[in-house]
Amino acid sequence: MLSCDICGETVTSESDMKTHLLIVHMENEVVCPFCKLSGVNYDEMCFHIETAHFEQNTLERNFERINTMQYGASNHKKDNILQSRTEVSSSIHSACASNHLKNSAQSLPKDSTLKHEAFYAENLTESKKFLKSKEEQSGVTERKGSIYETVYSLPECPFCGKIEECSQDMETHVKTKHANLLGNPLEDCDQPLYDCPMCGLICTNYHILQEHVDLHLEESAFRQGMDGVQCSSGLELAHQLQQEDRKRKSEESRQEREEFQKLQRQYGLDNSGGYKQQQLRNMEIEVNRGRMHPSEFHRRKADMMESLAIGIDDGNTKTSGIMEALHRYYQNAATDVRHVWLSTMVDHFHSSLGDKGWGCGYRNFQMLLSSLLQNDTYDDCLKGMSVPCIPKIQSMIEDAWKEGFDPQGASQLNNRLQGTKAWIGACEVYTLLTSLRIKCRIVDFHKSTGPLGTHPRLFEWILNYYSAEREGSPKVVCTSKPPIYLQHQGHSRTVVGIEERKNRTLWLLIFDPGCPSREMQKLLKQDIEASSLKQLRKSMGNLKHKQYQIVAIEGALSPEEKIARRQASQVFTAEKIP
């Protein structure tokens, strides 16, 4: 389907489009003889001439009156002139009527349009012959400034713009020179065609081609001028965008450095020193603020240096005997508790001035080890070991890395812990215990399993760890199970037991390294108040972090099992629940 670019009408073939262009937009268009008004019907054109060109009609009537006076024209002559004017007017009316028929043909089907085209061409030829005969009879074309010359201009070719002296010559010109546009190309037509070197348009007239190319050149010059005007502003804009991009990248780089430094400070990898440097610095601050006597400073400094030299914790943050006190409490009080399961003996260790803010993982390992050292099952593995100080624990983890345990975790911490405040978590605790031939496992409770972000599966797992038989057991059960290392985002604690209330709810008993000795020592009283246990008891609603990891101890490893677990730690995996 082809669509007319002028009126939008759609035709089925190229020949139909040529016919449409000839009939609708080129030939026999009603044009005002005085001002070239076009595009209106015959009645509108007559009204336009009578109203807009009254003076031209008056001039015509005056010319007739002067002509009669000058040449003595008789009434018969005048009648002939009037008759000629009437016939000319009739020819105009005929042309307008044929144009009206042409416009009506636009809405006809293809066959009707072709028939109308032939009819229109025949009427056009007859009309032109009639006008030519009248011109010869009246002789109006011989007089300069005649009415005919005033009303009608010389015919102009609608395709190439050529002007002929009469309509018959124009008809011959169109049929011979533009036959291809009329849908009947002539075999002997040798009219040269001109291709536009810039867009490929084909022109039949060299002058038209020249005007067309001039338009291309003017457009190109205009664009070049606009480019020249905008050149400097474009360079400035490009420079500005480049500066903004550099500034943005610099800001992003600065933010990344700050975030990295923040993480380094948070995880103790900023080369600001380790346990020893922080202990001395914080003790100096305490002395300057009057909270510590200088003699106390020197005494504690000497104890710290001795502890670091032998690698054993100085015991200044340790609280012992809490598990025995809990056993007495549950035996004599706690009427709302149905059952309680307690781990083996555990000493509580809290953070000191040397590891405040980053030492919870090390302190929880000290709690685990304090329990294992009181359990005969692990004597062969630990070989009379004492609870090490934090720098010694760092050294032990580095030794485990050197053996080949957890290479990925070692690379993340740059294979170095000593002299840093680097945090450790469940993976480092597992690595250290396994290197000591302690059998343990990591269980990852990676998402909530209860309403409101709770973890009932975690509580159930710990309950099953301490006791497989819940019914028929005594109220207080002192198990042989070691405590459990409990890790969540930003902190770690130690689980030392679990309660089952009479309403079937479960409560964990937890040692927190962040709780100071003075608070833990309140539990050593003969008559423990229930409020003192608030810092130990944790319900399901108190543990609502997104993810929890536990390290549970299950016995001792043989040398062969240790080698197998070291090999398995090359790709570290954890058991996931759910």
N, C-alpha and C positions, 0 to 999 in steps of 0.2 A: 504494500500500500504506500502511495506517495501523498504527501500533504503539501498544499499550496502555502508558500511562505508569506503570501500577501493576505489572503482571506481565511486560510486554515482549512479549506475544503479538501477532502480526501478522495483520491481516484485510484484506480487499480493498475494503471500502466503508464509508461512514459509518454506514449502517444496521446493518451487521454489528458495528461497534464499539459502537453503542448496545446491541444485544442482548447482546454480550459483557459490557459493564459491568453490565447489569441482572442477568444470570444469575450471573456469576462473582463480582462484587464488591459486590452490593447486597442482593438478595432472599434470604430463607430461609437466612441464615448461622447455623451452629450456635453458639449463645451460651450460656455458663453462666448459669443463672437466679439464681445467688447472687453471683458476682464478675464477670460479663460477659466471661469468658474466651471467645475465639473463635479461628477458624483451625485447629481440630483436627477429626478425624473423630469418628464417633459412639462407637466403642469407647473412644477416648481420653477423650471427654467424660464417659462413664459412670464410668470409673475415677477421673477427676478429682473428680466429685461425691461418690463414695463415700469417697474418702480425704481430700479437702481440706475438705468441708462435712459432716462427721459430726454436728456439733452441730445443724445445721439439720434433718437427717433425724430426729434424736432429738426435736427440738421438735415436729416434725410428728406423730410417734407419740404424744407426750404430749398434744398437742391432741386427738387422736382419743379418748384414754382419758378426758380431762376431759369432753369433749363427751358421751360415753356415760354418765358418772356424773351429769352435771348434768341431762340431759334424759331419762334413763332409756331410752336408745336400746336397741331390741331387737336381737337377733342379725340380724334381717332388715335393720334400719337399718344396722347395722355392715357387713353384707355389701354393702349398696348403696354405702356410702362406699368400701369397699375396691374394689368393682367400678368405681366412678368413678375412683379413683386408678389402677387398672389401665388403664382406657381412656385416661386422660390420659397415662399413661406410654407407652401404645401410640401416641398421637398424636405425642408427642415423638420416639419411635422412627421414626414415619413421616416426620416432618419431617427428621430427620437422614438418613434413607435417601434422601429426595428430594434433599437437599443433596449427598449422595454421588453420586447420578446426575448432578446438575448439574455437579460437578467433573469427572466422567468425560466429560461432553459437550464439554469444552474441546478434547480431542484429536480430536473427530469432524469430519468435513467440514461444509461450510456447510449443505447440505440436512438432514443429520442433526441439526445444531444447532437449526435452525428447528423440526423436528418435536419434538425434545426440549423446546424452549421451550413449545410448546403443551401438551404432556403435563404439564410441570411446573406451568404456570399452572392447568390443570384440577385437578391434585392439590392445589395450594395452596388453591384455593377450597373443595374438598370438605373439606379438613382444617379450614379455618376455620369452615365450617358445623358440622362435628362438634363442635368445641370450644365453639361458641356454644350448641348444643343441650344439651350437657352442663352448661354453666354455668346454663342456665335450669332444667334438671331438678334439679340438686343444690342450687341456690341459694347456691352458695359466694360469688358476687359480691355477695350482699346482706350478708354478714357482714364487718365490718371486721376486718382482720388475719387473713383466712382463708389457708388453705394456697395457694390459687390466687394471691392477691395477693402472697404471699411468694415463690412460685416464678416467676410471670410478671409482668412490668411491662407497662404500657400500650404499645400499638404506636406507634412513632415513624416519621415519614416519612423515608426515606433521602435525599430530595432537598432538602427545605426545613426539616426538623426539626419539623414539626407533629405533635402528639400527638392521637390519636383514642382513644375509649373502647373500641372494639371493632375487630376485624380487618376486618369487612365495611365499616365506615366508612372505614378506612384504605385498603382496596382501591378503594373508590369515589373517594377523594381522589386516589390515585395515578393512576387511569385518566383522571380529568377534568382534574386540574391539571398532570400531568406526562406527558401522552400523547405529547408530542413526544420525550421521552426513551425511551419504550417502543417507538418505531418506528412508531406509528400515530397521528399527530397528528389531533386533532379539529378540524373546520371551525368549530365554534361555540365554541372555547376562546378566551376573552378575558382570560386571566391576564396582568397587566401585567409587562413585563420591565424590568430596571434595568441600565443600562450604567455601568460604573466610569469616572468622568471622568479617571482617571490612567492606566489600562492598557487600557481597552476591554472588560474582562470582563463578560459578561452574567449577571446574577443574577435569580432568580425571586422573591426575598424581600427586602424592604427592609431588614430587620434583618441579613440576611447581607451585603448590600451595605455597610451601615454598618460592620460589623465588618471587612470587607475593606478599606475606605477607611482605617479607623483603623490598620490594619497599614501601609499606605503612609505615613501621617503619622508613625508611630513610626519607621519606617526613615529617613525624610527628616530627622527631628529628630536621630536618632542620627548620621547622616552630618554634619549641620551642627555637632553637638557635637564630633565628631572633627576636622572642619576647623578649628574654633576652637582646639582644643588644639594642633593641628599648625601653626597659622598662624605663630606666632613662630619655631618651629624651621624652618619652610619658608623664611621670610625670611632667617634666618641662613644656611641652606644655600645659598640663591641668592646671598647676598652673598659667601659663602666661595668658591663656584664662580666668581663674577665676579672676585674677587681673584686666584684661581689662574689664570684665563684671562689676566688682565692681566700677571701675573708671567711666564707662559709666553711671551706675545707679546714682552714686554720682553727675556726671555732670548734668544729667537730673533733679535730685532733686534740685540742686542748681539753675538751670534755672527756674524750676517751682516756687521756692521760690522768685526769683527775679521778675518773671512775676506777681506773686500774690502780692508782696510788691508794685510793680509798679501800679497795679490796685488799691490796697488799697490807695496809695498816690493819684492816679488820682481821685478816688471817695471819698477821705477823710476819709478812714477807717483805717488809720495807727497810730491812737492814738497820733497824733502830735498836738492835740489841735483843737479848733474850731475858731469861729469868734473872740472872745475876744483875744485869744493868738495871732492869726495872725495879728489883728489890732495893738496891742501893739508892736509886733516885727517889723512890717513894718514901723510904725511911728518912732521907734528908729533908723532904718536904714536911714530914711529920715533925721533925725536930724544929724546923723553921717556924712552924705554926704553933709550937709549944705543946704539941700533943705527945711528944716522946722526949724523954730526958736524954741528954747526950750519952750518959753512961749506958742506958738501955740500947741506944743505937750501936755502940761499940760491942756490947755483949752479943746482940743479935747478928751483927755482922760477922763476928768470930764464929758463931754457931753455923751460919750459912756457909762460910768458907770451908769449915770442917766437913759439913754435909756434902758439899760439892766435891771435896777431895776424895771422900770414900764412896760417894755415889748413893748414899742412903738418906732417906727423908729424915729431917730433924725432929719430926713428930710434933711440931708446934701447932699444927692445924688438925691433929687427930683427936677423935673422941671415941673411946672404947666402952664396951659394956651396955650398949643401947639395946641389943637383941635380947639379952637376959632381962632387962627392964620391961621390954614389950611382952615377953612371955609371962611375967608376973602380972602385968596389967590385965591381959586377956584371961588369965586364970581367975582373977579376983573381981574384975569389973567388966565393963563392956557388955552390958546386958542386952544391947541391941544387936550383938554379933552372934551369928549362928555357928560359923566356922571361921578359922583363920589358919593360914599356912605360912610358916616363917622359914626363911633360908637359914643356912649355917651362919656361924658367927661372922659379923662384918664390922669393921671399924669405919667410922665416918671421917672423911678428909674434906676440908673446905679450902677454898682459894685463899691465897695470901697476897701480900703486897707485891710479890714477885710475879705472880701469874694471874692477877685480877683482870678479868675481861677476856681471857683466852685459854685458861688452864683447865676448864671443866673436864675435857676428855682425859687429860692426864690424871686428874683427881679421881675420876670414876674408875680408871684402871687401877689406881692404888687401892680403892675399895674392893674391887674384884680380887686382886692379888692378896689383900689382907685376909679374905675369906678362904682362898685356896691354900694359903700358908697354914691355916688352922685345920685343914682337911688332909688326913693321912693318905687319901687316894692320890694326891699329887706330889707326894714327897720325892718320888723318883724323878719327876720332871723338873721340880724347882731346886732340888739339891741344896736345901738350907738357905735359900735366898731370902733377903730381907726386902721390905718395901722400899723401892728406889726413889730417889728424888726426881724432880721433873727433868733436869738436864740429863740424868742417867737414862730415864725412859726414852728421851729423844735419841740418845746414842744406841739404845737397844733396837729401836725401830729402824735406824739406819743400818745396823748390822743385819737385820732381817731382809732389808732391801738388797744388801750386798749378796746375801745367799740366793737371791732370785725370786723372793716373794713380791707379788704385786708390782711389777715393773711400771704399769701405767700410773698407779698412784704415786710411785716414787718420782716419775718424770714430772707430774703435776706440781710436786713440791720441790722440784729442782734437786732431788736426791739429798736434801739437806734439811735438818731440823735443829741441830745444835746451834746455839747462838741466835735463834729466831724466836718469835712468838707465834709460830705457825700453829693453827688449829689442827687437831686430829679428830677423826670420827670413827664410825663403826668399822670401816675397812682397815684402818691402821690398828685398831684394837684387835681385830680378828687376826691380822698379819702377825702382830707381836705374840699373841697367845699361841698361834699355830707354830711359830718359830720356837716356842718353849715346849712344844709337844703337848699342848692343851687342846683337846678336841672340842670344837665349838662350831656354831653355825650362825649365819646371818639370815634373818627373816625380814622381808620388806613388806610392810603394810602400806602400800603405795597410794591407797585412796580410802576414803571413808566408806564404812560398811553399815552405817546406821543413820538415823534421822539427825538433822541439824549438825552434820559434820562429825559425828561421833564414830568411835572405832570399837564396837562390841566384839569383833573378831579378835582384836588384840587382847582384850580382857579374857576372853575364852581361852586363847592360846596360853596365856600366862597361868591361868587356873589349871589347865591340863598339864602344864609343865611341872607345877608343884604337886599336883595330886590327880591321879587318874580315878580315884575312888572318893567321891564327895559324900556319899551316904554311909552311915554307920561308923564314921571316924570321930575321934574326940573333938572337942571344941577347939583346942589349940594343938597344932601339929608342928613340931620342930623338925623340918625335913633335913635331908643331907644334900639338898640342892644348893649350888652356889647362887649368888645374886645374879640379876640380869642387867646387862648394859642397855640402856634405853636412849636412843638418839632421835632428835627431831631438829628442824631448821633452827640453827643458832644456839642450841644448847643440848646438853646431855645429862642424864641422871641415872641412878641405880635403883632397880626394883628389888626390895628385900622381902616382900611377902604380899599376900592378897587376902582380903576379908570377903566373907559372904554374909550379908546381913540377913536378918530374919525375913525381910521382904524380898529376898532373892536378888538384891542388887549387889554388884561387885565393886570393891574399892581396893585400889593398889596402895601398898606401903612403899614410899619412895624416899631415898636419901638424896638430897640436893646439895651439890658442892657449893652452891651459892649461899647456903644457910650457915651462919657463923657458929663457932663452938659454943658460945654462951647460950644460944638458943637450943642447941642439941643437948647440952648438959642439963637442961630442965627435965629431960626425960629420964635422968638417972635418979631422980628422987624416989623415995620409998613408995609414996602414994602419988602416982602420976595423974594429973588432971586431964580430963578428956580434951580440954582446949589445947593442951600441949601437943596432942597428936594431930592437930589440924594441919600443921606444916608437913606431916608425913602422908596423911590420907588424901588420895586423889580419886574422885569419882569419874564416871564416864564423861560427864559434862565438863570436867576440868582438863581433859585431854582431847582437844579439838583441832590440833594442827593438821595440816593437809596430809602429811606423810610421817610415818614412824619406822624406824629400823631398830631391831634388837639383836644383841649378840648373846646367845645362850650357850653355856658351858655344859658339856655332856660327858666328860671323862678325859682320859689320857690317850695319847697317840703312840703307836709304836714307831721306831725309826723309819720303817718302810711306808707307813701311812703318812708320816710327815713329808717324805719325798713326793708322794703322790699328790698331796694337797699343795705342795709348793709348785708342782707342775701345773696343777689345775688353776692356780692363781694367776697364770699368765694372761688368761682372759677371765676377769673377775665377774662372777655371777652370784646372785642372791636368790633365795627362795621367795616367791611373791605370793602374798595373800591379799585379796582374793585372786 
